Each structure stands twice: as structure tokens, then as C-alpha cells.
């Protein structure tokens, strides 16, 4: 049986992560911070799957760079899927930006006593107009950093296990 490539594993993991995210969103359950860890568990699981499969392949090279390269191929696809999903979902749900702007306004009114109302209105308007861009930027950096950490840890563990 032919093994799946890191790209395919990333596609599968990204699709599952999006499915789980949508299930949580549309289940009408109150937000629970513990549920976010399921996404991290799926992300780490996909990278572990990729690295372990690679360590059992005939092409295995027991060097950090080689192992990390396999994990990178997986997590870059997951990052791409996550970013596309974040952009599409954020852009298609302007009510989220509206709610974030409302909360931002409340926070500014409470904590910024020496700002004038027009200045606060301008700040809120700018934040609302840049909401999607901000969400996408957070998704890019968060996903890349998380993937790099999981991959580096997995590569390190594989190298320690082999010695």
C-alpha cells in the first residue's frame, strides 16, 4: 500500500479541523476554552502522523532538517487551509466584526477617559474595516508558529528515540 504524502495528510487534517470548527460554531453551545485544544490536538496529531510515517519509510534520513522538512510540508498545507477558511468565514460574517467593534468601543469608553468621542468613533471604524485582515494575519502567524513548534518537538523526539 502506498503511503500518503505530507501534502495529503495536511489536506485531510485541515479538512477535519475545519469540520470540527464548524461543528462547534453551529452547535449553539456556549464558548468553552477547553474545546479549542481539540484543534491543537488534531494539528499535532497530523504532524505526528507525518513524522512517524516518515521515520518508518525507506527514505528516512535521521537528521533534524530532513524530519522537519516532512513536517513542514504537512503544516504549511494546514496553515494554507486555515488561512483560507479564516478569510472566507470572517468576510462572510460581518456581524462578527460588528460585535468586535462594539466590544472595542465599550473598552475604549471605559478605559480611555481622555479621548474625545469622534476620536473613539474613528478608532472603532478603522478597527472594524481591518477586522478580516487582522483575523487572517493572526491565523497565518498562529498557525505557522504552532506548526513549527509541533514539528520541531516531533523531530527532536524522533531523533532522541533513535539514539
C-alpha positions as CSV (number, residue, x, y, z in Angstrom):
1,X,0.0,0.0,0.0
2,X,1.3,3.4,-0.9
3,X,1.8,5.8,2.0
4,X,0.1,9.2,1.9
5,X,2.3,12.2,1.2
6,X,2.6,15.0,3.8
7,X,0.6,17.2,1.4
8,X,-2.4,14.7,1.5
9,X,-2.1,14.3,5.3
10,X,-2.2,18.1,5.6
11,X,-5.3,18.3,3.4
12,X,-7.0,15.6,5.4
13,X,-6.1,17.3,8.7
14,X,-7.1,20.7,7.5
15,X,-10.4,19.5,6.3
16,X,-11.1,17.7,9.7
17,X,-10.0,20.8,11.6
18,X,-12.4,23.0,9.6
19,X,-15.2,20.4,10.1
20,X,-14.7,20.3,13.8
21,X,-14.6,24.1,13.9
22,X,-17.8,24.4,12.0
23,X,-19.4,21.8,14.2
24,X,-18.5,23.8,17.3
25,X,-19.7,27.1,15.7
26,X,-23.1,25.7,14.6
27,X,-23.8,23.6,17.6
28,X,-25.0,26.7,19.5
29,X,-23.0,25.7,22.6
30,X,-21.6,28.4,24.7
31,X,-17.9,29.1,24.1
32,X,-15.6,26.8,26.0
33,X,-11.9,27.5,26.0
34,X,-11.2,23.8,26.6
35,X,-12.7,22.9,23.2
36,X,-10.0,24.9,21.4
37,X,-7.5,22.3,22.4
38,X,-9.2,19.8,20.1
39,X,-7.9,21.8,17.2
40,X,-4.4,21.8,18.6
41,X,-4.6,18.1,19.2
42,X,-5.7,17.5,15.6
43,X,-2.9,19.7,14.4
44,X,-0.3,17.9,16.5
45,X,-1.7,14.6,15.5
46,X,-1.4,15.3,11.8
47,X,2.2,16.3,12.2
48,X,3.0,13.3,14.4
49,X,1.3,11.0,11.8
50,X,3.5,12.6,9.1
51,X,6.7,12.3,11.1
52,X,6.1,8.8,12.3
53,X,5.2,7.6,8.8
54,X,8.4,9.2,7.5
55,X,10.5,7.5,10.2
56,X,9.2,4.1,9.1
57,X,9.8,4.8,5.4
58,X,12.7,3.6,3.3
59,X,13.6,7.3,2.5
60,X,14.1,8.1,6.2
61,X,17.1,10.3,6.9
62,X,17.8,10.7,10.7
63,X,18.6,14.4,10.5
64,X,16.7,17.2,12.1
65,X,16.4,19.1,8.8
66,X,15.1,16.1,6.9
67,X,12.5,15.2,9.5
68,X,11.5,18.9,10.0
69,X,11.1,19.2,6.2
70,X,8.5,16.4,6.2
71,X,6.5,18.0,9.0
72,X,6.8,21.4,7.3
73,X,5.2,20.0,4.1
74,X,2.3,18.9,6.2
75,X,1.8,22.0,8.4
76,X,2.2,24.5,5.6
77,X,-0.9,22.9,3.9
78,X,-2.8,23.0,7.2
79,X,-1.8,26.7,7.5
80,X,-3.0,27.5,4.0
81,X,-6.4,25.8,4.6
82,X,-6.8,27.5,8.0
83,X,-6.0,30.9,6.5
84,X,-8.4,30.5,3.6
85,X,-11.1,29.3,6.0
86,X,-10.5,32.3,8.3
87,X,-10.7,34.7,5.4
88,X,-13.9,33.2,3.9
89,X,-15.6,32.8,7.3
90,X,-14.7,36.3,8.6
91,X,-15.6,38.0,5.3
92,X,-18.9,36.2,5.0
93,X,-19.9,37.0,8.6
94,X,-19.7,40.8,9.1
95,X,-21.7,40.5,12.3
96,X,-18.6,39.2,13.9
97,X,-16.7,42.4,13.0
98,X,-19.7,44.4,14.2
99,X,-19.7,42.6,17.6
100,X,-15.9,43.0,17.9
101,X,-16.2,46.8,17.1
102,X,-18.9,47.1,19.7
103,X,-16.8,45.5,22.4
104,X,-13.8,47.6,21.3
105,X,-15.9,50.8,21.7
106,X,-17.1,49.7,25.2
107,X,-13.5,49.1,26.2
108,X,-12.3,52.4,24.8
109,X,-15.1,54.3,26.6
110,X,-14.3,52.6,29.9
111,X,-10.5,52.9,29.8
112,X,-9.7,55.9,27.6
113,X,-11.2,58.8,29.6
114,X,-9.1,61.5,27.9
115,X,-10.2,60.6,24.3
116,X,-12.9,62.5,22.5
117,X,-16.0,60.8,21.1
118,X,-15.1,61.5,17.4
119,X,-11.6,60.0,18.0
120,X,-13.1,56.9,19.5
121,X,-15.5,56.6,16.7
122,X,-12.7,56.8,14.2
123,X,-10.6,54.2,16.0
124,X,-13.6,51.8,16.1
125,X,-14.4,52.4,12.4
126,X,-10.8,51.6,11.5
127,X,-10.7,48.5,13.6
128,X,-13.9,47.3,12.0
129,X,-12.7,47.9,8.5
130,X,-9.5,46.0,9.2
131,X,-11.1,43.1,11.1
132,X,-10.8,40.5,8.3
133,X,-7.2,41.4,7.6
134,X,-6.4,41.2,11.3
135,X,-8.0,37.8,11.6
136,X,-6.1,36.5,8.6
137,X,-2.8,37.8,10.0
138,X,-3.5,36.1,13.3
139,X,-4.3,32.9,11.6
140,X,-1.2,33.0,9.5
141,X,1.2,33.7,12.3
142,X,-0.5,31.5,14.9
143,X,-0.7,28.5,12.6
144,X,2.9,28.8,11.3
145,X,4.3,29.2,14.8
146,X,2.2,26.3,16.2
147,X,3.2,24.1,13.3
148,X,6.8,24.9,13.6
149,X,6.8,24.2,17.4
150,X,4.9,20.9,16.9
151,X,7.2,19.8,14.1
152,X,10.4,20.8,15.9
153,X,9.3,18.9,19.0
154,X,8.4,15.9,17.0
155,X,11.6,15.9,15.1
156,X,13.5,16.2,18.4
157,X,11.6,13.3,19.9
158,X,12.3,11.1,16.9
159,X,16.0,11.9,17.0
160,X,16.1,11.2,20.7
161,X,14.2,7.9,20.3
162,X,16.6,6.7,17.6
163,X,19.7,7.1,19.8
